[in-house]
Amino acid sequence: MLKLYGFPLSNYYNRVKIVLLEKNVPFEEVLAVPGKDEVVKTLSPARKIPFLELENGEILCESGAIFEYLEECYPITPLLPEPLVARARVRELATVMDLYLELPARRLYAEAFFGGKVSDETKQEVERELRRGVQAFERLARFSPYIAGNTFTYADITAAVHLPVVSIATAKIYGKDVLEPFADRIKPYLKMLNERPAIARTNADRKAAQAK
Ligand SMILES: N[C@@H](CCC(=O)N[C@@H](CS)C(=O)NCC(=O)O)C(=O)O
């Protein structure tokens, strides 16, 4: 059976978990925390989670690459649309959310979630980067009703794991959620996503881990 390594508070881990659940692929979850569990150092080249152990023992890392592998291996529940340009659009949106929303916002997490301190310089830098990211997101996101069009895709899974954390972190640090301008579209959209069993289960597991 496939083994997914990581922990349920990680948005990248949760992205792969939702992909597996949406596709109904059996898998086992293995708790692995970077900097704590030796297995991360031993098995993950960049010492990051998530990583996936295949049935033959091979390890795949990077959530985007893991998704592409699963999409090709289990095409029966596709998470990419058929037309080539539409497929590229999904990847485009997911990449924009990864690189220009989540990654800059991540620099705020130490203060927003873990009781640390982020310098004013970093906060200003991140705010500038996020402004561009939000503009890109605004131009690409469709909400019709899914983020890349009329079918549920990998971009929606990415939105489900990244957008809430970007909102919470920026609201805490700047006193204003950078995604506030789209709140009227994002709120019902996330509500719709959160009703999907795969996303509901992943969120419930995340909340249980948070409570611990
Ligand atoms: N690009 C990676 C990002 C994964 C990532 O940032 N994982 C975090 C947890 S959310 C991690 O392992 N951090 C530990 C570290 O950087 O040392 C992916 O898509 O899988």
The ligand as a MOL file (V3000), in Angstrom:
LIG
                    3D

  0  0  0     0  0            999 V3000
M  V30 BEGIN CTAB
M  V30 COUNTS 20 19 0 0 0
M  V30 BEGIN ATOM
M  V30 1 N 7.4640 22.4530 -2.2510 0
M  V30 2 C 7.1750 21.4980 -1.2050 0
M  V30 3 C 6.8740 22.2630 0.0840 0
M  V30 4 C 6.7400 21.3440 1.2630 0
M  V30 5 C 6.9380 22.0850 2.5660 0
M  V30 6 O 7.2030 23.2890 2.5980 0
M  V30 7 N 6.8390 21.3160 3.6470 0
M  V30 8 C 7.0630 21.8780 4.9550 0
M  V30 9 C 5.8990 21.5140 5.8840 0
M  V30 10 S 4.4280 22.3520 5.3580 0
M  V30 11 C 8.3230 21.2670 5.5320 0
M  V30 12 O 8.5890 20.0910 5.3770 0
M  V30 13 N 9.1340 22.0860 6.1920 0
M  V30 14 C 10.3140 21.6470 6.8740 0
M  V30 15 C 11.5480 22.3770 6.4530 0
M  V30 16 O 11.5070 23.1970 5.5320 0
M  V30 17 O 12.5760 22.1230 7.0960 0
M  V30 18 C 6.0000 20.6240 -1.6290 0
M  V30 19 O 5.2030 21.0610 -2.4760 0
M  V30 20 O 5.9040 19.4770 -1.1700 0
M  V30 END ATOM
M  V30 BEGIN BOND
M  V30 1 1 1 2
M  V30 2 1 2 3
M  V30 3 1 2 18
M  V30 4 1 3 4
M  V30 5 1 4 5
M  V30 6 2 5 6
M  V30 7 1 5 7
M  V30 8 1 7 8
M  V30 9 1 8 9
M  V30 10 1 8 11
M  V30 11 1 9 10
M  V30 12 2 11 12
M  V30 13 1 11 13
M  V30 14 1 13 14
M  V30 15 1 14 15
M  V30 16 2 15 16
M  V30 17 1 15 17
M  V30 18 2 18 19
M  V30 19 1 18 20
M  V30 END BOND
M  V30 END CTAB
M  END
